[in-house]
Structures are given as C-alpha cells and as structure tokens.
C-alpha cells in the first residue's frame, strides 16, 4: 500500500525544526510517561506524579516537567499554602499531543503481530 505525503514546496524551516525537536523530546521515555499519566489522572502534585511515573528519579521528573512547561505542554500551579502545594496539568496543547500519540498506540496494537513476525523472519535470515 503506497502512502502519499504531500509537503509544501516551501516548508517553513521553523516547522521542520520544531517537528524534529518535538519528536525527539516526545520519543523520550519520561516525556511519554508523564504525558500518559497526566492524561489519565488530570492535575497532580509532584509527589503523586512521581509515584505514578514508576522508576523516574526526582531529578529526571523535574527536568522533564520543566521542558514540558517550556514547550507549553504542562502548566505548573503553585498554591500559596504552607508547605507550598505545586500541581501539574496538561495544557490544551499537551492534550492534543497526547491525542496524536494515541494513534501510535492504536497502530502498535493493530500491528504488533506483523512486526513480531517481521522480526522473527529477519532474525532467522541473519542467524540471530
């Protein structure tokens, strides 16, 4: 099945750079996990987010959330209480990115057997 991709002849180099950058960041394991957790659970405190994103260090969660906030994917809300209460939630932009990656999950679910067979075939031809 041929897939047609039509790109404008004069593609804005900023768009190309952004796509490359966003794909690289979102392909990052922790960004994907944080995106998934916030999509499923809504606004969360840092400590709860850390619990739900199993295996992430406090430093890596902080870095991931800062980058996501910089990219406009997450909103950080500081509540003026003692001790300070900080919560994170996805922005509309973050939700649209999450929706876009739902398509990747659906594609993977639909094609998992085909990919497993292709890998077995490749490995058997290459002595693996």
VENBELUR-V616329 format. One record per residue. PHI is phi in whole degrees, 0 to 359 (* if undefined). OMEGA is omega in radians with two decimals (999 if undefined). Layout:
phi={PHI & PHI}
omega={OMEGA & OMEGA}
This chain:
phi={* & 277 & 246 & 261 & 239 & 254 & 247 & 297 & 299 & 255 & 297 & 300 & 300 & 293 & 294 & 300 & 295 & 295 & 300 & 300 & 293 & 294 & 299 & 299 & 289 & 289 & 291 & 299 & 309 & 287 & 298 & 299 & 293 & 297 & 302 & 296 & 298 & 291 & 294 & 286 & 248 & 74 & 294 & 222 & 286 & 306 & 296 & 290 & 300 & 298 & 295 & 283 & 265 & 307 & 93 & 277 & 280 & 300 & 297 & 292 & 295 & 300 & 298 & 296 & 295 & 297 & 293 & 295 & 293 & 300 & 280 & 83 & 268 & 227 & 249 & 255 & 245 & 255 & 268 & 282 & 234 & 243 & 290 & 303 & 250 & 244 & 233 & 235 & 212 & 285 & 276 & 302 & 298 & 298 & 296 & 293 & 294 & 300 & 298 & 298 & 280 & 300 & 298 & 293 & 297 & 296 & 300 & 298 & 297 & 289 & 246 & 302 & 290 & 296 & 290 & 299 & 294 & 299 & 293 & 299 & 297 & 298 & 298 & 292 & 289 & 252 & 68 & 265}
omega={3.13 & 3.10 & -3.13 & 3.05 & 3.12 & 3.11 & 3.10 & -3.14 & -3.11 & -3.14 & 3.12 & -3.12 & 3.08 & 3.12 & 3.13 & 3.13 & 3.14 & 3.13 & 3.13 & -3.12 & -3.10 & 3.11 & 3.10 & -3.12 & -3.08 & 3.08 & 3.05 & -3.08 & -3.01 & 3.10 & 3.12 & -3.12 & 3.12 & 3.09 & 3.14 & -3.12 & -3.13 & 3.08 & -3.10 & -2.97 & -3.14 & -3.08 & -3.08 & 2.97 & -3.11 & -3.07 & 3.12 & 3.09 & 3.12 & 3.11 & -3.07 & 3.08 & -3.01 & 3.04 & -3.12 & 3.09 & 3.12 & -3.14 & -3.12 & 3.10 & 3.11 & 3.13 & -3.12 & 3.14 & 3.11 & -3.14 & 3.11 & 3.09 & 3.11 & -3.13 & 3.12 & -3.11 & -3.06 & 3.01 & 3.11 & -3.14 & 3.09 & 3.12 & -3.06 & 3.08 & 3.10 & -0.12 & -3.12 & 3.11 & -3.13 & 3.14 & -3.13 & 3.05 & 3.11 & 2.98 & 3.03 & 3.11 & 3.09 & 3.11 & -3.14 & 3.07 & 3.10 & 3.11 & 3.13 & -3.12 & 2.99 & 3.10 & 3.10 & 3.11 & 3.13 & 3.10 & -3.14 & 3.13 & -3.12 & -3.01 & -3.06 & -3.14 & 3.12 & 3.13 & 3.11 & 3.12 & 3.11 & 3.13 & 3.10 & 3.13 & 3.12 & -3.12 & -3.13 & 3.09 & -3.04 & 3.06 & 3.12 & 999}
